[in-house]
Amino acid sequence: MTHYADPELQALAERLASDDPGIRRVAVLGLVDSGEPEAAELLVQALKDPDASVRQEAAKVVDEFDAEDIADSLIAALSDSDEVVRNGAAHALADLKDPSAAPPLLAALAESRDPFVVAGILRALKPLRVSEAQAPALARLEDADPRVRREAVAVLGWLKAEANLPALIGRARDDVDPEVRRAATGTLVYAAAERVGPALVEGLGDGHWQVRCEAATGIGKLDYQQGLAALIEASRDATWQVREKAADALGRLGSTAAIPALGVCAEDPMSNLRKAAIGALGAIADPACRPFIERAMDDPDPDVRKLARWAQSQLDNAA
């Protein structure tokens, strides 16, 4: 066993060598408060402990340490036999957000074939936004596992490269997994409206309601005026969440052509949709909005009434 100059750290090392997993588990918690650089060595040891409960505790506190010291051990922990440890390592990797972790992550990505491990590595690479992740992420878009494709989409979305748009649009349109289509649709908003607007409009017809929600939100964020008619149609969607996102987006587009559709939404049984509709009518602030806003003054939901008062002030200011 390595001997440490710091007495407190030495005591923790001795506890981590105990035959009692309970003592080792408590010692892991002490590593966080140690403040000594060498504590990372003992954490790595704990991540390899024969007892799963000790490894679990190590995975929970790992984000308190420098990425450069523990990235390799976390990557190895993604293959742990214990699900809690695997999940803890995956979350810890995602939380590192340290560029020094990129090289070992990329090296492990090139070698790994386990879908859980690959997805965890991609999730950790996403916030680092390193250009070296582009090629492997593009390659993983063809992976058989939807978890991997979803994380690869996220990496490419965060890189915000023009060259990635065709691949992302393709996944938004054609992936067999709705979560992958939803994620890909959500990434498109980094591009110019004229490049991705048609794909977003197409997404309003997707068979999964969450994809339709993402598409409506994207059209609004990009102020894609050519999507107006499709959004008005989406405001009549069978799923109220889609109607809500469509109403939000119509408010962003600001066209008076949307007022009748928003008026219908303002009387929907779902209060969240009524709020979205009144907010959109206030954003448009055209005199034709006034009857719907005035009726909302008596809405049973206090949040709707509050929005109606705001919307009326918008009308008055625009007069």
C-alpha positions in Angstrom: 0.0 0.0 0.0 1.2 3.5 -0.9 2.1 5.7 2.1 1.0 9.3 2.1 2.6 12.2 3.9 -0.7 13.7 4.9 -1.9 11.9 8.0 -5.6 12.3 7.2 -5.1 10.9 3.7 -3.0 8.0 5.1 -5.8 7.2 7.5 -8.3 7.1 4.6 -6.0 4.8 2.6 -5.8 2.4 5.5 -9.6 2.4 5.8 -9.9 1.7 2.0 -7.7 -1.3 2.6 -10.0 -2.7 5.3 -11.7 -6.0 4.9 -15.0 -4.4 5.9 -16.8 -2.9 2.8 -18.8 -0.6 5.2 -15.5 1.0 6.4 -14.3 1.3 2.8 -17.6 2.9 1.8 -17.3 5.6 4.6 -13.7 6.2 3.6 -14.8 7.1 0.1 -16.9 10.0 1.5 -13.8 11.2 3.3 -11.9 11.6 0.1 -14.0 14.5 -1.0 -13.1 16.5 2.1 -9.4 15.6 1.9 -8.3 18.4 -0.4 -5.1 16.5 -1.2 -4.2 15.9 -4.9 -3.4 12.3 -4.2 -7.0 11.6 -3.1 -7.8 11.0 -6.8 -5.5 7.9 -6.6 -7.5 6.5 -3.8 -10.8 7.3 -5.6 -9.5 5.4 -8.6 -8.9 2.5 -6.3 -12.4 2.7 -4.9 -13.9 2.7 -8.4 -12.2 -0.8 -8.8 -13.3 -2.1 -5.3 -14.6 -5.7 -5.3 -17.7 -4.6 -3.4 -20.4 -2.9 -5.6 -21.6 -0.6 -2.8 -18.1 0.9 -2.5 -17.9 1.4 -6.2 -21.3 3.1 -6.1 -20.2 5.6 -3.5 -17.1 6.3 -5.6 -19.2 7.0 -8.7 -21.4 9.4 -6.7 -18.5 11.6 -5.6 -16.4 11.4 -8.6 -17.4 14.8 -10.0 -15.6 16.4 -7.1 -12.2 15.5 -8.7 -10.2 16.7 -11.7 -11.2 15.0 -15.0 -7.6 14.5 -16.1 -7.0 12.2 -13.1 -10.1 10.1 -13.3 -11.4 10.0 -16.8 -9.8 6.7 -17.6 -11.2 5.1 -14.5 -14.7 6.4 -15.2 -14.5 5.0 -18.8 -13.6 1.6 -17.4 -16.4 1.9 -14.9 -18.9 2.2 -17.8 -18.3 -1.6 -18.2 -18.9 -2.4 -14.5 -21.1 -5.4 -13.7 -23.2 -3.2 -11.4 -25.9 -1.1 -13.1 -25.7 1.6 -10.4 -22.0 2.0 -10.9 -22.3 2.1 -14.7 -25.0 4.8 -14.5 -23.0 6.7 -11.9 -19.9 6.7 -14.1 -21.9 7.8 -17.1 -23.4 10.7 -15.2 -20.0 11.6 -13.8 -18.4 11.6 -17.2 -21.2 13.8 -18.6 -20.6 16.3 -15.7 -16.8 16.5 -16.1 -17.0 19.2 -18.9 -13.2 19.4 -18.9 -11.4 19.5 -22.2 -8.5 17.5 -20.7 -10.9 14.5 -20.7 -11.4 14.5 -24.5 -8.3 12.5 -25.5 -9.1 9.4 -23.3 -12.7 9.7 -24.2 -12.0 9.7 -27.9 -9.5 6.8 -27.6 -12.1 4.7 -25.7 -14.8 5.6 -28.2 -12.6 4.2 -31.0 -12.2 0.9 -29.2 -15.6 0.3 -27.6 -18.4 -1.8 -29.1 -20.7 -1.9 -26.0 -23.7 0.4 -26.7 -24.0 1.6 -23.1 -20.3 2.5 -23.0 -20.4 4.2 -26.4 -23.5 6.2 -25.4 -21.9 7.3 -22.2 -18.7 8.4 -23.9 -20.6 10.4 -26.5 -22.7 12.0 -23.7 -19.5 13.1 -22.1 -18.0 14.4 -25.3 -21.0 16.5 -26.1 -20.4 19.6 -23.8 -16.7 19.5 -24.7 -17.4 20.6 -28.3 -14.1 19.2 -29.6 -13.9 19.1 -33.4 -12.2 15.7 -33.2 -15.6 14.2 -32.1 -17.3 15.1 -35.4 -16.1 12.1 -37.5 -16.7 9.4 -34.9 -20.1 10.9 -34.0 -21.1 10.9 -37.7 -20.0 7.3 -38.0 -22.1 6.4 -34.9 -25.2 7.7 -36.6 -25.4 4.4 -38.3 -25.1 2.4 -35.1 -27.8 -0.3 -34.5 -28.5 0.9 -31.0 -30.8 4.0 -30.8 -29.2 5.2 -27.6 -25.9 5.5 -29.5 -27.5 7.3 -32.4 -29.3 9.7 -30.0 -26.1 10.6 -28.3 -24.2 11.0 -31.6 -27.0 13.4 -32.8 -26.5 15.4 -29.6 -22.7 15.7 -30.1 -23.2 16.9 -33.7 -25.9 19.4 -32.6 -23.5 20.9 -30.1 -20.7 21.2 -32.6 -23.0 23.4 -34.8 -21.1 22.6 -38.0 -22.8 23.4 -41.3 -21.3 20.2 -42.7 -23.4 18.1 -40.2 -26.8 19.4 -41.3 -27.5 16.8 -44.0 -26.9 13.9 -41.6 -29.0 15.5 -38.9 -31.8 16.3 -41.3 -31.7 12.7 -42.5 -32.0 11.4 -38.9 -34.8 13.8 -38.2 -36.7 12.5 -41.2 -36.0 8.8 -41.4 -34.7 7.3 -38.2 -36.9 4.4 -37.1 -36.6 5.5 -33.4 -38.8 8.5 -32.4 -36.4 9.6 -29.7 -33.6 9.9 -32.3 -35.9 11.8 -34.6 -36.9 14.1 -31.8 -33.3 14.8 -30.8 -32.3 15.4 -34.4 -35.2 17.7 -35.0 -34.3 19.7 -31.8 -30.7 20.2 -33.0 -31.6 21.8 -36.3 -32.2 25.3 -34.7 -28.5 26.2 -34.9 -28.8 26.5 -38.7 -30.3 29.2 -40.9 -34.1 29.0 -41.3 -33.9 28.5 -45.0 -31.6 25.5 -44.6 -33.7 23.6 -42.1 -37.2 25.1 -42.3 -38.6 22.6 -44.8 -37.4 19.7 -42.6 -39.0 21.3 -39.5 -42.3 21.7 -41.4 -42.1 18.1 -42.5 -41.5 17.2 -38.8 -45.0 18.6 -38.0 -46.4 15.6 -39.7 -44.3 13.0 -37.8 -46.1 10.1 -36.3 -44.7 10.8 -32.8 -46.1 13.8 -30.9 -42.8 14.7 -29.3 -41.2 15.1 -32.7 -44.0 17.4 -33.7 -43.5 19.4 -30.6 -39.8 19.9 -31.4 -40.6 20.8 -35.0 -43.1 23.5 -33.9 -40.7 24.9 -31.4 -37.9 25.0 -34.0 -40.1 26.9 -36.5 -40.9 29.5 -33.9 -37.3 29.9 -32.7 -36.1 30.4 -36.3 -39.0 32.7 -37.2 -39.5 30.6 -40.3 -42.5 32.4 -41.8 -43.0 29.8 -44.5 -44.0 27.5 -41.8 -47.0 29.6 -40.8 -49.7 27.5 -42.6 -48.3 24.3 -41.2 -48.2 25.7 -37.7 -51.9 26.8 -38.0 -52.7 23.3 -39.0 -50.7 22.0 -36.0 -52.7 24.2 -33.6 -55.5 21.7 -34.3 -53.3 18.6 -33.6 -54.9 15.7 -31.7 -52.3 16.1 -28.9 -52.6 19.2 -26.8 -48.9 19.5 -26.2 -48.4 19.9 -29.9 -51.1 22.5 -30.0 -49.4 24.3 -27.2 -46.0 24.4 -29.0 -47.7 25.5 -32.2 -49.4 28.3 -30.4 -46.1 29.5 -28.8 -44.5 29.4 -32.3 -47.4 31.3 -33.9 -46.9 34.1 -31.3 -43.2 34.2 -32.3 -44.1 34.5 -36.0 -46.5 37.3 -35.2 -48.8 37.0 -38.1 -52.4 38.2 -37.9 -53.4 35.2 -40.0 -52.9 33.0 -36.9 -55.5 34.9 -34.8 -58.5 32.8 -35.5 -56.6 29.6 -34.7 -55.2 31.1 -31.6 -58.7 32.1 -30.6 -59.8 28.5 -30.7 -56.8 27.5 -28.6 -57.7 30.2 -26.1 -60.9 28.3 -25.3 -59.3 24.8 -25.1 -60.0 22.7 -22.0 -56.3 22.5 -21.3 -55.2 25.6 -19.3 -51.6 25.3 -20.5 -52.8 25.6 -24.1 -55.0 28.6 -23.1 -52.0 30.3 -21.6 -49.9 29.7 -24.7 -52.7 31.0 -26.9 -53.2 34.2 -24.8 -49.5 34.8 -24.7 -49.3 34.5 -28.5 -52.2 36.8 -29.0 -50.5 39.4 -26.7 -47.3 39.0 -28.8 -49.2 39.7 -32.0 -51.0 42.6 -30.3 -53.5 43.3 -33.2 -57.0 44.7 -32.4 -58.5 41.5 -33.8 -57.0 39.7 -30.7 -59.1 41.8 -28.3 -62.3 39.7 -28.0 -60.3 36.5 -27.2 -58.2 38.4 -24.6 -61.2 40.0 -23.0 -62.9 36.6 -22.6 -59.8 35.3 -21.0 -60.1 37.9 -18.2 -62.7 35.6 -16.7 -60.8 32.4 -17.2 -60.9 29.9 -14.2 -57.1 29.6 -14.2 -55.4 32.6 -12.5 -52.4 32.3 -14.7 -54.5 32.6 -17.8 -56.1 35.7 -16.3 -52.7 37.2 -15.5 -51.6 36.6 -19.0 -54.8 38.1 -20.3 -54.1 41.3 -18.4 -50.5 41.4 -19.8 -51.9 40.8 -23.4 -54.4 43.6 -22.9 -51.6 46.0 -21.9 -49.7 44.9 -25.1 -52.8 45.8 -27.1 -53.2 49.2 -25.4 -49.5 50.0 -25.9 -49.8 49.1 -29.6 -52.8 51.3 -30.1 
